[in-house]
């Protein structure tokens, strides 16, 4: 059963008003429908193979905890975000087809926009509540597919996890999808913020146990206070996997 959260959540966008609003919509400015197909298409298989091979060749990522990612059903993969390359390491956490939000600046080139659509990405405007992005994210989870969502909202610097956006907890409440915290160690050294060319560094990825959705009230609703509490509870879980990932690199 779906869960309704009471009121809009800052950083996540307002709550969809009806199930009809979750229908596929054209990506802003691209005039293309966002299709949620959980199966590998021939094009997606080729693109993923090329992408994963390139990342493996350059970074040699080592993954711990893949067993924590559910093999079926909706799930929110919640990585730390210290580098532009972070989104790619989610592909090493599961063999399932992934969907993820990408900053809308990436869509200024229509050809890049088409490529991003084909690999399961959709644009999000990070400076304000993006209703359309939230609707698409919820639709992905209602289709029982994995969604990659950075709880920090944007790339951060430093070893401390803090001030998380409430979007992950909000969507977890709406769809009953568990949240899986993911620490990525070494990406900030390989490709720090502002860097255009990554350095060849071994990346450590640590996946933590899945966190269940926020508790519901007797009426099946999730209060804003529970969403806020779930967001706060995610901080130490994300901090723990990030600390372990950093320690495994041996470079900090």
N, C-alpha and C positions, 0 to 999 in steps of 0.2 A: 504494500500500500504506500502511495506517495505521501510525503509529509509536507505540510504547509508551515512555513516560518512566518511569524507575525511581523509584518512591516518590512520595508526595504533594508538592505544591509549595506553600510558604507563600503565602497571598494568592490562591491559585487554587482551593483546595479539593482533596480527595483524588481520586485517579485512579479513574474508573469501573471496576467490577470485571468487567463483561461488556457485550457489545453490547446485550443485552436491557434493560439499565438505561437505555439511551438512548431508550427509547420515550417518546412524549409523556406528560407528567404534568400534573396539575392545578396551576395556579398557587396558591401558598399562600394559603388563605383566600378565594379567588375562585371556586373550583369550576368553573373553565373550562379546557379543554384548550389547550395552546400548540401551534398549528399552524404548520408551516413550509411556506409556499407561496411559492416564488420569483417567482411571476407576480403582476402587478398585478391586484387585484380591483377592481370598480367603486368600492367603498367606499374602498379604499386609494388609488386614483387621485384621488378627490375630496379625501380628507384630505391627501394629499401636496401637491396643487396649492394648497390653501388655506394649508397650513403654509409651503411654499416661497415663495409669493407674499407672505405676511406678513413673513417674514424678509428677503426681497429689498427690500420697500418700506421696512423700518425700518433695515436695516444695509448694503444695497448691497454684499454680499460680492464680493470679487474673488479668483478662484481661479487659481493657477499650478500646473501639473504634473498636470493630470487624466489625462494619457497614462500615468502611472505606476500607475493603478488598473486591474487586469485586467478585461477585459470578460466573462470567463467564469471559472468555477472558484472554489474557496474562497479567501477573502482576509480578513485581519484589518486593519481600518482603525484605526490607533492615534493618535488626536489628543492633543495636550496638553490640560490641563483647568484653566482659570483662571476659568471663568464657567459659570453654570447654562445659558447659551444655547449652549455649545459643541457639545452633541450635535446640535443642529439644522443646523450648518454641514456636517456629513458628507453631507447630502443634496445639497450642491452639488459634491461630489467625484465622483459617479457617478450615472448614471440607473438603476442597478440597485436592486432592492428591498433595503432594509437591515433588519438585525435588531440589537438592542442590549440591553445590560443597563441597568436603571434601579434606583436605590436603592429599597429596599422601602418606605420611608416614603411614596413616591408612590402606593402601593397602598392607603392607609388609606381612601380614598374608592372605593367599589365602581364608581361610574360612570367615574371617571378610570381605574381599573384596566381596565375594559372597553375604553376608548378606547386605552389604551396597548397592550393586546393586539392590537387591530386594526391598529396601525401597526408591529407587529413587535417590541415591547418585552417583556421578561420581568424579573421582580424579582430582585434580588440583595441578600443581607444582607452589608454591607461590613465588619462588625466581627468576622466569623469566617469560617472556610472554609465555603463554601456549595456543597455537593455538587450540589444540584438545579440551581442556576444554571450550574455548570460543565458538567453533563450537557447542558443545553439549548444552551449555547454550542458544545459539541462537535458536537451534532446539527446545528446550523445549518451548520457548516463541512462536515460530512459530506454535507449536502444541496447542497454546492457553492454556498453563498450567502455574501454579505458579512456580516461581524460587526463592529460598532463596539464597541471596547473601549478604555477609558482606561487606559494602562499605569500612570499615577500613582495609580489607584484612587479618588481623590477630588479635589475641587478644591484646588489649591495656590495659593500666592501667590509672587510674585517671578519673576525672569527665568531662574532656574537650574533645570535638569531634574536630578533626583537621586532616589535611593531608589525605583526603579521596582518595582512588583509583578511577580512572575514568571508571572502568568497568561497574558499574550500569548505568551511564548516556550513555555510549557508546551502551550498549545493548538496553536501552530504545529508543535511537535514531534509531537503526537498525530495531527494531521490533514494535515501537510505543506502547510499554508496559509502563503503568504508574509505578512509584516507590512509594511504601508505606513505610515510615519511621517507625521503631519500636524501642521503648525504653524498655530496660529490667533492672529493678532495683532490686538489692539484689543478683544477681548471682555471683558477684565478692566477696561477703561476704560468700555465701554458698559454692562456689568452686572456690577460687582464682587461678590464674595462678601458676602452679607447684603443686597444690593439687591433690591427687589421689582419695580421698573419700569426697563426698559432705556433708555438714552439713545441717540438716533439717531447712530451712528458707523459709518463705513465699516470693514468687517472684511476683513483680508487672510488668505487661506488658502493655505498653501504645502504641496504634496504632494511628498514625497521618493520616490526609487526604492524599489521593493519589496525587502525583505530576505528572502533564502531561509530556509527552516526550519533549525533546528540540525542539525549533522552527526550521522549515525547510526553506531553501531558495526557491526561485521561481522554481528552477530546481528540487526540491524534495530532495535535499541533506542537510546534517547537517554538518556544518563546525567544525573543531577541536576547534575553539574558543567557539562555542556554547556548545559543549560537556564539555569543561572546565568550562564554566559559569554555566552549569547545575549542575556540581559536586560541585562547590562553593555554589550554591543556596541550595544544599541538606544539607550542614553543619548546618545552623541554624535550619532547620526543624528537623534534627536528634537530635540536641542538646536540642531542646524544649521537645521532647518526652522522652529523657533520663532524663532530669532534673525533669520532672513530675513523671516519674517512680521511680526515686531515692527518691523524696519527699514523695511519697505514702508509701514507706517502713517505714518511720519514724526512720531510723537507721543511717542516714548520718549527 
